Amino acid sequence: MQTRMFLKLFRYSILFFLLSFLAIVVLGKIIPLFFTHPMFEKMVAGAYWLSGWGGLVLFCLGILFAFPPGLRLWRWSQGEEYSCFRCGGPVEFRTGRFGPYYHCLGCGQNESMS
């Protein structure tokens, strides 16, 4: 239950962290291994440069995208956020076919607002 909740809250930051790791490994380590011919020298240098800066930018985006869910969890732990009626976990607001409702991130239970 807790793992699913954290994965749902931090899914975009986790994605950016994984992409930064892949950018550094693929552009900085793997591409230079396959393109060793002198004709590809500038491309390999560009890929190596892009791996450093691209990985850094993606990592910073991951940190930036981790702040709102972290603030939301902190507010929930302080009692300032609406909680689930069933398990007490944090909820998110959604609108559906039958009107607005709260969806629990912990247990998956829905609660109508009307």
C-alpha positions as CSV (number, residue, x, y, z in Angstrom):
1,M,0.0,0.0,0.0
2,Q,2.7,2.5,1.0
3,T,4.9,1.6,-2.0
4,R,2.0,2.1,-4.5
5,M,1.2,5.5,-2.9
6,F,4.7,6.8,-3.1
7,L,5.1,5.5,-6.7
8,K,1.9,7.3,-7.7
9,L,2.9,10.5,-6.0
10,F,6.5,10.6,-7.2
11,R,6.1,9.0,-10.7
12,Y,7.3,12.0,-12.7
13,S,10.3,12.6,-10.5
14,I,11.3,8.9,-10.6
15,L,11.0,9.1,-14.4
16,F,13.3,12.1,-14.7
17,F,15.8,10.5,-12.3
18,L,15.9,7.3,-14.5
19,L,16.1,9.4,-17.7
20,S,19.1,11.3,-16.3
21,F,20.8,8.1,-15.5
22,L,20.1,6.7,-19.0
23,A,21.3,9.9,-20.6
24,I,24.6,9.7,-18.7
25,V,25.2,6.0,-19.4
26,V,24.0,5.9,-23.0
27,L,25.4,9.2,-24.3
28,G,28.5,9.3,-22.2
29,K,29.6,5.6,-22.0
30,I,27.9,3.5,-24.6
31,I,27.9,5.7,-27.7
32,P,31.7,6.4,-27.5
33,L,32.3,2.6,-27.5
34,F,30.5,2.0,-30.8
35,F,31.6,5.0,-32.7
36,T,35.4,4.8,-32.6
37,H,36.2,5.8,-36.2
38,P,37.8,9.3,-36.5
39,M,34.9,10.4,-38.8
40,F,32.6,10.3,-35.7
41,E,34.9,12.2,-33.5
42,K,32.8,15.4,-33.3
43,M,29.6,13.4,-32.8
44,V,31.1,11.5,-29.9
45,A,32.4,14.7,-28.4
46,G,28.9,16.2,-28.7
47,A,27.2,13.2,-27.2
48,Y,29.7,13.2,-24.3
49,W,29.0,16.9,-23.7
50,L,25.3,16.4,-23.9
51,S,25.4,13.5,-21.5
52,G,26.8,15.7,-18.8
53,W,24.5,18.7,-19.3
54,G,21.4,16.6,-20.3
55,G,21.8,14.3,-17.3
56,L,22.2,17.4,-15.0
57,V,19.1,19.1,-16.4
58,L,17.0,15.9,-16.1
59,F,18.2,15.3,-12.6
60,C,17.2,18.9,-11.7
61,L,13.8,18.4,-13.2
62,G,13.4,15.3,-11.1
63,I,14.2,17.3,-8.0
64,L,11.8,20.0,-9.1
65,F,9.0,17.5,-9.8
66,A,9.6,15.9,-6.3
67,F,8.7,19.1,-4.4
68,P,4.9,19.3,-4.9
69,P,4.3,15.6,-3.9
70,G,6.7,16.0,-1.0
71,L,4.9,19.1,0.2
72,R,1.6,17.3,-0.2
73,L,2.8,14.4,1.9
74,W,4.1,16.8,4.5
75,R,0.8,18.7,4.7
76,W,-1.1,15.4,5.0
77,S,1.2,14.3,7.8
78,Q,0.5,17.6,9.6
79,G,-3.3,17.1,9.2
80,E,-3.8,20.0,6.8
81,E,-4.8,17.8,3.8
82,Y,-8.0,15.8,3.4
83,S,-7.7,12.2,4.4
84,C,-9.4,9.0,3.3
85,F,-12.4,7.9,5.3
86,R,-11.3,4.3,5.1
87,C,-7.5,4.1,5.7
88,G,-6.6,7.7,6.6
89,G,-4.2,8.1,3.6
90,P,-3.9,11.1,1.4
91,V,-6.4,11.6,-1.4
92,E,-6.5,13.4,-4.7
93,F,-9.4,15.3,-6.3
94,R,-10.8,13.9,-9.5
95,T,-13.8,14.5,-11.7
96,G,-15.6,11.7,-13.3
97,R,-18.8,10.7,-15.1
98,F,-20.8,10.9,-11.9
99,G,-19.3,14.2,-10.6
100,P,-16.4,15.2,-8.5
101,Y,-14.9,12.7,-6.0
102,Y,-11.8,12.0,-3.9
103,H,-9.6,9.0,-4.8
104,C,-7.4,7.6,-2.0
105,L,-3.8,7.1,-3.0
106,G,-3.3,4.5,-0.3
107,C,-6.2,2.0,-0.6
108,G,-7.7,3.2,-3.9
109,Q,-11.2,3.8,-2.4
110,N,-13.4,6.5,-4.0
111,E,-15.5,8.9,-2.0
112,S,-18.2,11.1,-3.6
113,M,-18.1,14.8,-2.8
114,S,-21.9,15.2,-3.2
